[in-house]
Each structure stands twice: as C-alpha cells, then as structure tokens.
Amino acid sequence: MSVYPPTPTMSMMHGGAERKRAKRPPNIGSQELNLQENEMLFQLIGPDAVSLTAAVVQLLKSDRGAWRVELPHGVLSLVKDYTQRAYFLRIYDILDERILWDFRLYKAFKPHSFQQCRKLLAFEQMENGEDGVVIGLNFFSENETADFKVHLDRRLVQERKSSAPARPVVPVVMSSG
C-alpha cells in the first residue's frame, strides 16, 4: 500500500471524463475513378488525413489573361490533414504514387464558379506576400465540379461559425419589488 496519493491522469486534468475523439469521416473518392483507383488515392493520402471529396482535373494558371495548362491531368482531393490541422487541395498522380500539386487553404478561401463554364473553379494563389496567381481547376465532370464547390462552401461556412466572436452574456437583473 502506497502512502502517496494516486497520480492524476490526463483525463482528470482536463475536466474528469475522458474526451472522445470525434469520429473521422470516411474517405470520398472520385465518381470518375473505379474502386481500385480510389483505393490507390486513399493510400497516397495516408492514415492521418481524409479525402472529403475528389475529382479528375486539369490544373490551369492564368498567363496574361489566358489559361495555360500547368498539369494535364490528375486526381484532385480536398484533404483534411489531421497532423497539420489544416485543409489542402492536393492533386495526385495515382499511377506514379506522388503528389503533383499541394495547396493549403487560406482563411476565407472561396473559389469562383462560372455560369458559362460549369467545369471550372478559379481562385487566387498568394505567393510570397505578392499579388497572387489565378489558378483554375478544370474538372472532367460537371457533377464533380458542383460537388467540390459544395464542399468548399460548406468548409467556409464552418470556418465562419468557429471564428465568429462569442456573444457577450448580458446579466439579467431581477427586481424583487
């Protein structure tokens, strides 16, 4: 029998009950890829990240008002990276098993869609604090474009909710009169 009190556990130090880790969402692949190709994508993403949505795309860059193909094709994924605690757009070459392009989403990131070109999403990529380069994602499928836009818009709404200042608590004065 020990004369020393028990050592507090981490759960005791953080309010008693152990916090349960929120269940991670499942990986979502591209509708344009088969099951095996999507599994290859998920292996590349790794165990500490999840694909929230994926699509087959071309990566474009604006060059003096005209689009230039930067990457002819790849699998784009909206990745929630748990180790880096951030969201990324990553384009993978699943056959060569490598990342072709990696872009960390910045605060208030919102891509633009175009009524006249429904397979295109565009946004500004800031580089070294200078004016950004306009990046275009040219999707293979209109459905995947729309799905990607929904996921990115949802992320923006969630970001605004979590960073909104808490409303001050106004004391209520009860009169006993």
Summary of the structure (lengths in Angstrom):
residues: 177
radius of gyration: 22.4
end to end distance: 60.5
largest distance: 79.1
contacts: 414
relative contact order: 0.14
helix: 21%
strand: 40%
